[in-house]
Amino acid sequence: MNISTEEHIIRNVVLAVDGRFDAFHIDTFQQHAKALIDDLVVHFVVDLTHVDFLDSAAIAALVTLLKKARKGGGDVKLVWPVHKDAQRIIRLTKFDTVFAMFDSAEAALEH
Amino acid sequence: MMTKLLSLLRGNKVHLLAQLTVPARLDQLELVGEWLAANVSRMPYPTEPTFDHALQLAVHELLVNIVEHAYADAHGTVDIELHYDKRAVYVRLVDEGRSFDKNSVAAPQLGSLQERGFGLFLVQELCDDLQYGREKAQNVWQISKNLEQS
């Protein structure tokens, strides 16, 4: 009898952002995201729990990441911001229907 | 002059609350947000945090638009005026960059993977009125947000 084993490990990376996530700060986010994509990561959780200000440029950066992740067979899950006004921006632009949304990074990783 | 014009249009006294000129750069966004918050809190009409946030984000999106499109790689400044009356807050932004072509902005397809076109969409959603005009080689943006809503 021959037994072979294979182990498949899926890398999930949590990118936690806090404070202002906007046009001025997206370069830092994009640099981190690019380094991970270059490292062949395709499964991302972007934790927005502590983001209190979110603009259209930040949303565009998230969509860009989602496109790249999907191209590699992966995905991007988002953790809802606690801040109600930041939540409102995600709902107004209906990106809560584009991204899988979770209440915590743990919940996103378990899903 | 702006205050007088607004007063005429609104049929009641419109007050100039504050004015500010900033370099058209993204590193000014937070400062402008703080300036807005500090001045809105000086009005005799109290506002809710959600109102303040919506107004800040609307002005923020217009500023980003001015920095990235009107001036693109050029240097310039933006004049910001904050007005109010008993019914609304008005913000006017003036720049000397390239004129705005509304046809250059794709209408957002909500629920799709579109990346651009959400800035002005958010301004319209968060405010009660958005006007754009080209006056004497200047771009003039004006938004108003009613005080009874937040």
Boltz contact constraints between the chains, C-beta under 6 A:
constraints:
  - contact:
      token1: [A, 23]
      token2: [B, 26]
      max_distance: 6.0
  - contact:
      token1: [A, 23]
      token2: [B, 64]
      max_distance: 6.0
  - contact:
      token1: [A, 24]
      token2: [B, 26]
      max_distance: 6.0
  - contact:
      token1: [A, 24]
      token2: [B, 27]
      max_distance: 6.0
  - contact:
      token1: [A, 24]
      token2: [B, 29]
      max_distance: 6.0
  - contact:
      token1: [A, 55]
      token2: [B, 60]
      max_distance: 6.0
  - contact:
      token1: [A, 56]
      token2: [B, 118]
      max_distance: 6.0
  - contact:
      token1: [A, 56]
      token2: [B, 119]
      max_distance: 6.0
  - contact:
      token1: [A, 56]
      token2: [B, 122]
      max_distance: 6.0
  - contact:
      token1: [A, 60]
      token2: [B, 115]
      max_distance: 6.0
  - contact:
      token1: [A, 63]
      token2: [B, 113]
      max_distance: 6.0
  - contact:
      token1: [A, 63]
      token2: [B, 115]
      max_distance: 6.0
  - contact:
      token1: [A, 85]
      token2: [B, 50]
      max_distance: 6.0
  - contact:
      token1: [A, 85]
      token2: [B, 53]
      max_distance: 6.0
  - contact:
      token1: [A, 92]
      token2: [B, 125]
      max_distance: 6.0
  - contact:
      token1: [A, 93]
      token2: [B, 118]
      max_distance: 6.0
  - contact:
      token1: [A, 94]
      token2: [B, 110]
      max_distance: 6.0
  - contact:
      token1: [A, 94]
      token2: [B, 111]
      max_distance: 6.0
  - contact:
      token1: [A, 97]
      token2: [B, 111]
      max_distance: 6.0
